[in-house]
């Protein structure tokens, strides 16, 4: 009898072990390096030359450098799912401050060329918050980093949220494996800029719907984003210009992950159609592509985009855009959550109508603790700089 009980106990322990192995996220640590605050500022101006002359920020750098800390930059490979539900090995960057962690900044990355992915650069601009004591988590979206051979899953916020949740689990596994184990604080600021806003919003909603994960939503900051992709597209068509070669990449991603089997001949025209693989793969700088091929949407979008009828293929794409909208109701987020929005009226990447519409949706859903910085002037890059300053101030004051 005792032998049977012992065998049963061993079997039970084995099952628990197998289950734990199946649930493990972390696959490998691929990079670990320490940067000082001043080295982080050097990377800022190296990777983002439009930020301006470092001399203009001398006093700010001196102030922050005097109160900030070094940080470990760790690249992790981990298990998650692509938009089709298939398990993949993805990557993400952890910026871990030296010393006690004040909280977490969970970042949903922007859309950009693949060489600018956080794990490729082994740094990103949002990591500056690590100098102020926050652990910064930046997962590469599907199509970047370890999954760079795939089409980017742009605007697919549900998958962006899942990737972010799984990456946080992998980070916690990594921290628990250290010689002196650490644990991520529950307090979290969710941040997204441009196409990262929908992912940040979806991630915040996910954690609010799963209180058992014990992640405390401290604030949600969203800058210049397309919360409803169909509103963004209609606004861009009305404006007639876009300073970013964005729509071919989005169509390519939707074709891959939503199985739409799109006929690009009915969506695009001219040189962009001829060079579609080159302009849609997110390998080349999309600002430079817009300069080369034209910022006027009439030069590369099919003429039917600008007619009331629109052809069936355009209508299918619009339906796909509408399906990617995040609907926010009174249960989506904590009622008293601090929500910060920013957008420039001069943004020609993502029109300001997107945030105007989203702000009204929040109001109708009963979210009143919302601060909206609607700037009269500033392009998409200038707004990114303002958003960065905002998130650093949030980290400094919380």
C-alpha positions, 0 to 999 in steps of 0.5 A: 500500500505504501509503495502504491502511495509513493508511486502515486505521489511520484506520478503526481509530482511528475505531472506537476513538473510537466505542466510547469515545463509546458507553461514556461515562457523563457527560452534563452537570454541572448544579450546582457549589458549595462548602460549608464544614464549618459550612455543611454542619452548617447544612444538616444541621439545616435538612433534618433537624430531628429531629437535635435542637438545634444547641447540643447538638452545639456541641463536636462541631461545633467539633472537626470544624470545626477538622480538616475541609475545604471540599467541592465539591458537584457534580450530574451527569447520566449514562447508566445503565439502569432496572430494565427494562434501558432506557437512561435519563439519571439523576442523582447528587451528588458531594461532593468534598473540597478537597485530597487524597482519603482514599477514597470513601464510596459511598452507596445512598440511603434511601427518602423523598419525592422533594423530599429526593433528593440532587440536589434538595437539592444535599446529603445528610446522608452528605456530612458525610464529605466534611469528613474527606477522603472523596469521597461518591458518592450516585446518585439511585435510579430514580424520583428526581432526573432520573427523578422522573417514574417510579415509584421502584424501591424494594428493587430492589437489582440496579438500585441497584447498577448505578446506583451503578457507572455513577455512579462511572464518570461521576464518574471521567469528570468528574474526568478532565475537570478542569483538574487531572485527579483520580482516585478512590481505590480504597479505598471504604466502602459505606454504606446505611441503611433501604431503602438497605442492600440497594443498598449490599450489592448494590453491594459484592457487584458490585465484589467480583465484578468485580476488574477495576474496581479498587475496594477494599472497605474496609468495609460499613456497613448500618443498620436495613435489610430485606435480605430484603423478605419477612422485613421484611413478615412482621415488620411484619404481626406487629407490626401497625404501621408509622410510614411509608407504605411499602407502597403505594409499594413495590407501585406500583414493583413493578407498574411495573418487574416488570410484575405488573399488580397489583389494588390492590383485593385489597391495600389498603382504605379511604382509602389505596385511594381515594387510592392515587396520592397515598399511593404516589407518594413525593411527599408526606412518608411519615411524615406520610401514616402519621400522617394515614391511620393507622399501624395496618396493619389500617386500610389493608391488605386484611384477607386480609393477616392470614389464613393463606390470603391471597388470590392477589394477596397471594401474588403480591406476597409472591413478588415480595418474595422474589425481591428478596432478596439471597443472600449466600454465602461468595463474595459478599464478601471474607472479611476485610471489616469489616461493621458492622450496626446496628438498634434493637429499637424500630424501627417502620419496619423491624423488627429481625428483618430484621437479626437474620436477616441477621446469622445468614445472614452467620455461616452463610456464614462472615463473622465480622468482623461488628460488630452494634450491636443497640440496645434503644432508639431509633426509626428516625430516632434510629438514622439519627443513630447510623449517621451518627456511626458512618460519620463515625468510620469515615471519621476512623479510616481 
